[in-house]
């Protein structure tokens, strides 16, 4: 009996669910880090652990395939995992910014203005940021979400390429 192997696309979709949760927790922590400063350490820790998570996902597939998975397949799994995860994270972040922190960008701009208004050398920056706030030129939630989605997908693609090389270099133990 021939065993049918799961496609890389289905595998990436299965990996995209936990990746989406992981990215969503990072996003929530980032959005609330101005209220709870300790959350910024959580974001940094999670950011540093992301390559380990990607390695475990790609390595599991590589081992399941007895070391026959080629670089391009591993890379594609990583790319798709980040795209699927980014979609989930974008939806969660949209809900968060829409209902729980609708003034997030204004609050951040005001915080920067307040902090840098105490620094004489930063007066030009404070003036510029004040004009941006006054004219309503802060990014909208959707603009931010599109940028976040594409940045996460792109950086995830780069990370996946690097991790795919590492996964293929590591020998499988019998």
C-alpha positions as CSV (number, residue, x, y, z in Angstrom):
1,X,0.0,0.0,0.0
2,X,1.4,3.4,-1.0
3,X,1.1,6.1,1.7
4,X,-0.1,9.4,0.3
5,X,2.1,12.2,1.6
6,X,0.6,15.5,2.6
7,X,1.3,18.3,0.1
8,X,3.6,21.2,1.1
9,X,0.6,23.5,0.7
10,X,-1.5,21.7,3.2
11,X,1.4,21.3,5.6
12,X,2.1,25.0,5.4
13,X,-1.6,25.8,6.1
14,X,-1.5,23.6,9.2
15,X,1.7,25.4,10.3
16,X,0.1,28.7,9.5
17,X,-2.4,28.3,12.3
18,X,0.1,28.2,15.2
19,X,2.2,30.8,13.4
20,X,-0.8,33.1,13.1
21,X,-1.4,32.7,16.9
22,X,2.2,33.4,17.6
23,X,2.3,36.5,15.5
24,X,-1.0,37.6,16.9
25,X,0.3,37.4,20.5
26,X,3.3,39.4,19.4
27,X,1.1,42.0,17.8
28,X,-1.2,42.3,20.9
29,X,1.8,42.6,23.1
30,X,3.3,45.3,20.8
31,X,0.1,47.3,20.8
32,X,-0.3,47.3,24.6
33,X,3.4,47.8,25.4
34,X,2.9,51.5,25.9
35,X,0.4,50.7,28.7
36,X,2.5,47.7,30.1
37,X,6.1,48.3,29.3
38,X,7.1,44.7,30.3
39,X,5.3,43.6,27.1
40,X,8.0,45.1,25.0
41,X,10.3,42.4,26.5
42,X,7.8,39.8,25.6
43,X,7.8,41.0,22.0
44,X,11.6,41.0,21.8
45,X,11.8,37.5,23.3
46,X,9.2,36.2,20.9
47,X,10.9,37.9,18.0
48,X,14.2,36.2,18.9
49,X,12.4,32.8,19.2
50,X,10.8,33.0,15.8
51,X,13.7,31.4,13.9
52,X,13.5,28.4,16.4
53,X,9.8,28.0,15.7
54,X,10.4,28.1,11.9
55,X,13.2,25.6,12.3
56,X,11.0,23.2,14.2
57,X,8.3,23.4,11.5
58,X,10.6,22.9,8.6
59,X,12.7,20.3,10.4
60,X,9.6,18.2,11.2
61,X,8.7,18.1,7.5
62,X,12.3,17.3,6.5
63,X,12.5,14.4,8.9
64,X,9.0,13.1,8.0
65,X,10.2,13.0,4.4
66,X,13.4,11.1,5.4
67,X,15.6,14.0,4.3
68,X,14.4,14.1,0.8
69,X,12.7,17.5,0.9
70,X,14.5,19.9,-1.3
71,X,15.4,23.5,-0.5
72,X,12.7,25.1,-2.6
73,X,10.0,23.0,-1.0
74,X,11.2,23.9,2.5
75,X,11.4,27.5,1.5
76,X,7.9,27.4,0.0
77,X,6.5,25.9,3.2
78,X,8.1,28.7,5.2
79,X,6.8,31.4,2.8
80,X,3.3,30.1,2.9
81,X,3.4,29.5,6.6
82,X,4.2,33.2,7.1
83,X,1.6,34.3,4.6
84,X,-1.1,32.3,6.3
85,X,0.1,33.3,9.7
86,X,0.2,37.0,8.7
87,X,-3.4,36.8,7.5
88,X,-4.5,35.6,10.9
89,X,-2.4,38.2,12.6
90,X,-3.8,40.9,10.4
91,X,-7.3,40.0,11.3
92,X,-6.6,39.9,15.0
93,X,-4.7,43.2,14.9
94,X,-7.5,44.8,12.9
95,X,-10.0,43.8,15.6
96,X,-7.7,45.1,18.3
97,X,-7.1,48.4,16.7
98,X,-10.6,48.9,15.6
99,X,-12.4,48.1,18.9
100,X,-9.9,48.2,21.7
101,X,-7.3,50.8,20.7
102,X,-8.9,53.0,18.0
103,X,-6.6,56.0,19.0
104,X,-3.4,53.9,19.0
105,X,-1.5,55.9,16.4
106,X,-2.6,59.3,17.9
107,X,-1.5,58.0,21.4
108,X,1.9,56.9,20.0
109,X,2.4,60.2,18.2
110,X,1.5,62.2,21.4
111,X,3.8,60.1,23.5
112,X,6.7,60.8,21.1
113,X,5.9,64.5,21.0
114,X,5.8,64.6,24.8
115,X,9.1,62.7,25.2
116,X,11.0,64.6,22.5
117,X,9.7,68.1,23.4
118,X,12.0,67.9,26.4
119,X,15.0,67.5,24.1
120,X,16.1,70.8,22.5
121,X,17.9,69.2,19.6
122,X,14.7,67.4,18.5
123,X,12.6,70.5,18.1
124,X,12.3,70.1,14.3
125,X,11.1,66.5,14.7
126,X,8.5,67.6,17.3
127,X,7.3,70.4,15.0
128,X,7.0,68.0,12.1
129,X,5.2,65.4,14.1
130,X,2.8,68.0,15.6
131,X,1.9,69.1,12.1
132,X,1.3,65.5,11.0
133,X,-1.1,65.0,13.9
134,X,-2.8,68.4,13.4
135,X,-3.4,67.7,9.7
136,X,-4.7,64.2,10.4
137,X,-1.9,62.6,8.4
138,X,-1.3,59.7,10.8
139,X,-1.6,56.3,9.1
140,X,-5.0,54.6,9.1
141,X,-5.5,51.2,10.5
142,X,-5.8,49.6,7.1
143,X,-2.6,51.3,5.8
144,X,-0.8,50.0,8.9
145,X,-2.3,46.5,8.4
146,X,-1.3,46.2,4.8
147,X,2.3,47.3,5.6
148,X,2.4,44.9,8.5
149,X,1.1,42.0,6.4
150,X,3.6,42.6,3.6
151,X,6.6,43.2,5.9
152,X,5.8,40.1,7.9
153,X,5.4,38.0,4.8
154,X,8.6,39.4,3.2
155,X,10.8,39.0,6.4
156,X,9.3,35.5,6.9
157,X,10.3,34.6,3.4
158,X,13.9,35.7,4.0
159,X,14.0,33.9,7.4
160,X,12.6,30.8,5.8
161,X,15.3,30.7,3.2
162,X,18.0,30.9,5.8
163,X,16.4,28.3,8.0
164,X,15.7,26.0,5.0
165,X,19.5,25.9,4.4
166,X,20.2,25.1,8.0
167,X,17.6,22.4,8.1
168,X,19.1,20.7,5.0
169,X,22.6,20.9,6.5
170,X,21.6,19.1,9.6
171,X,21.8,15.3,9.2
172,X,18.9,13.1,10.3
173,X,19.7,10.8,13.2
174,X,18.6,7.2,12.7
